[in-house]
Amino acid sequence: MSIEFYDVKKREKVQVPESEVRKVRYESTTKTGKQSVRYAFRATHNGSKLTKFASEADWKALDAPIEES
């Protein structure tokens, strides 16, 4: 199965196999001090670094290695 990413440099959608996808969590603190977490998938396709943001449920469902942000 593959995951669809948008390649900004080529301005087109590309399919990347799940075996090449890594999971990453982006954590930040808002102005009010609240902790914010965003979940994403990362991959490299033809030399382009690709990122796709996802829901927490989709992120947990995918069996992929976790990359440090």
N, C-alpha and C positions, 0 to 999 in steps of 0.2 A: 504494500500500500504506500501511497505517497502523499505528501502534504503540499498544498499550493501556497507559494510565496509570490509577492509582487517584486520584480526586479526594477528598481528605480532607474538605474542606468539605461536599461534597454526598454523601459516603459512597457513591460509585458509580464503576464503571469507565467511562472515556471513551476514545474512539478519536481519535487525533490524527494527521493526515497527516504522512508523513516529511518533507515540505518545510518543516514548521514546527518540526521537532525539531533541537536542537543537542546536540553531544557535550561532555562535561566530564570531567576527571580530578581527583579529590580526593586530594592527597598529604598524608600526615601521618607523624610520627615517633612510634614507640611508646616506652614507658618504658625499654626496653632499648636504644633507639637504632636499631632496625630501621625501614627506610623502608616504609610501607604505602601502596598505591595502590588506589583504588576507582574504577570506571568507571561512568558514569551518562549517562542521556539527560535533557534538560530541555526543557520546552515551557510555553507559556502557553495556557490554554483558558478562555474566558469570564471573564477576569480572574484566574484562579487559576494560581499557579505550580506546575508539576508536575515531579516528579523520579522517575525509575525507574532503579534500580541494575541493572547488567547485567554479564555476563561480559566478559572482555577480548576474546574471539573475536567476540562479538556487537557489541561496541563498534567493533572494527576493521572489521567487515563493512559497517557502515552508512556510506553516503556522505553525511555531514552536516558543516556547519561546526563547528569546535572553539571552545568558549567558554572563556575564562579563569576559573578558580575563585577 
